[in-house]
Amino acid sequence: MSAPTTPLKVMLLEDETAFREALAFVLAKEPELEVVAQAGSLAEARQALDGGLGGGRLDVALLDLALPDGDGTELIAELRLSNPTMKVMVLSATIWPRRVEELLLRAEVDAVIDKWKAPTQIAREVRREGGGG
């Protein structure tokens, strides 16, 4: 499959700074992906959304759920309001079948990605699930 003409715009929400920065670095090396916003909390994510994210369109939101100021699922509905076709992917260090099912069905998450995978594997899943190949 050929790469899209414009890269998928990705928002990365992860409170562990070193992990977020490393993952953003790997994602940015992918020509099909463009990290347009990084946040370490719900407040920072909302601030990025209010700032317009350099054009406003988001294709993929890659979120951690356990954040210092709340549960990342709180943001999903807000993200979908401004970006209805966006793919929401949850990064989780604990992949319990019941929790995955709950996220996929009730929280309208498109994918749950194991946080313990190598960043290159995570990037591959973001590309595949986001429609970038």
C-alpha positions as CSV (number, residue, x, y, z in Angstrom):
1,M,0.0,0.0,0.0
2,S,1.4,3.4,-0.9
3,A,1.8,6.2,1.7
4,P,-0.9,8.8,2.0
5,T,-0.2,12.2,0.3
6,T,-0.3,13.9,3.7
7,P,0.9,12.3,6.9
8,L,-1.5,11.2,9.6
9,K,-1.7,13.9,12.2
10,V,-1.1,12.3,15.7
11,M,-1.7,13.6,19.2
12,L,0.2,11.8,21.9
13,L,-1.1,11.9,25.5
14,E,1.3,10.2,27.9
15,D,2.3,11.4,31.4
16,E,5.7,9.6,31.5
17,T,7.9,12.2,29.9
18,A,10.8,10.0,28.9
19,F,8.5,7.4,27.3
20,R,6.4,10.1,25.5
21,E,9.4,11.9,24.1
22,A,11.0,8.6,22.9
23,L,7.7,7.5,21.3
24,A,7.2,10.9,19.7
25,F,10.8,10.7,18.3
26,V,10.1,7.2,16.8
27,L,6.7,8.3,15.4
28,A,8.2,11.4,13.8
29,K,10.7,9.3,11.9
30,E,7.7,7.6,10.1
31,P,6.9,9.5,6.8
32,E,3.2,8.5,7.2
33,L,2.9,10.1,10.6
34,E,3.3,13.6,12.0
35,V,3.1,14.3,15.7
36,V,1.3,17.6,16.0
37,A,0.8,17.6,19.7
38,Q,2.2,16.1,22.9
39,A,0.7,16.3,26.3
40,G,1.3,14.9,29.7
41,S,-2.0,15.6,31.3
42,L,-5.7,16.1,30.4
43,A,-5.2,19.9,31.0
44,E,-2.3,20.0,28.5
45,A,-4.2,18.0,26.0
46,R,-7.2,20.3,26.2
47,Q,-4.9,23.3,25.9
48,A,-3.5,21.8,22.7
49,L,-7.0,21.2,21.3
50,D,-8.0,24.7,22.2
51,G,-4.9,26.0,20.4
52,G,-6.0,24.4,17.1
53,L,-3.2,21.9,16.7
54,G,-1.8,23.7,13.6
55,G,-4.8,23.2,11.4
56,G,-7.2,21.6,13.8
57,R,-7.5,18.2,12.1
58,L,-6.4,15.1,14.0
59,D,-6.3,11.7,12.4
60,V,-5.0,9.7,15.4
61,A,-5.1,10.2,19.2
62,L,-2.7,7.9,21.1
63,L,-3.6,8.2,24.7
64,D,-2.6,6.8,28.1
65,L,-5.5,6.5,30.5
66,A,-3.8,6.8,33.9
67,L,-3.0,10.5,34.0
68,P,-2.2,12.8,36.9
69,D,-5.3,14.8,36.5
70,G,-7.9,12.2,35.5
71,D,-8.8,9.3,33.3
72,G,-7.9,9.7,29.6
73,T,-11.3,8.3,28.6
74,E,-12.7,11.7,29.6
75,L,-11.0,13.2,26.6
76,I,-12.3,10.8,24.0
77,A,-15.7,12.4,23.5
78,E,-14.1,15.9,23.3
79,L,-11.7,14.7,20.7
80,R,-14.4,13.0,18.6
81,L,-16.5,16.2,18.6
82,S,-13.8,18.2,16.7
83,N,-12.4,15.2,14.8
84,P,-15.3,12.7,14.1
85,T,-13.3,10.4,11.8
86,M,-10.2,10.3,14.1
87,K,-8.9,7.0,15.3
88,V,-8.5,6.7,19.1
89,M,-5.8,4.3,20.3
90,V,-5.1,3.6,24.0
91,L,-1.7,2.9,25.3
92,S,-1.9,0.6,28.3
93,A,0.6,-1.2,30.4
94,T,-2.1,-3.6,31.7
95,I,-4.0,-5.4,29.0
96,W,-6.9,-7.1,30.7
97,P,-9.5,-8.7,28.3
98,R,-12.5,-7.2,30.2
99,R,-10.9,-3.7,30.2
100,V,-10.0,-4.0,26.5
101,E,-13.6,-5.0,25.7
102,E,-14.9,-2.1,27.7
103,L,-12.7,0.4,25.9
104,L,-13.5,-0.9,22.5
105,L,-17.2,-1.0,23.0
106,R,-18.1,1.7,25.6
107,A,-15.4,4.2,25.2
108,E,-15.4,4.0,21.4
109,V,-11.7,3.2,21.2
110,D,-10.4,1.9,17.9
111,A,-7.4,0.0,19.3
112,V,-5.6,-0.9,22.5
113,I,-1.9,-1.0,22.2
114,D,0.4,-2.7,24.7
115,K,2.7,0.0,26.2
116,W,5.4,-2.5,26.8
117,K,6.0,-3.1,23.0
118,A,9.0,-1.5,21.4
119,P,8.3,2.0,20.1
120,T,8.9,0.9,16.6
121,Q,6.1,-1.8,17.0
122,I,3.8,0.9,18.5
123,A,4.5,3.1,15.5
124,R,3.7,0.2,13.1
125,E,0.4,-0.3,14.9
126,V,-0.4,3.4,14.8
127,R,0.2,3.5,11.0
128,R,-1.8,0.3,10.4
129,E,-4.8,1.2,12.6
130,G,-4.7,4.9,11.6
131,G,-5.0,4.0,7.9
132,G,-1.4,4.9,7.0
133,G,-0.4,1.5,5.8
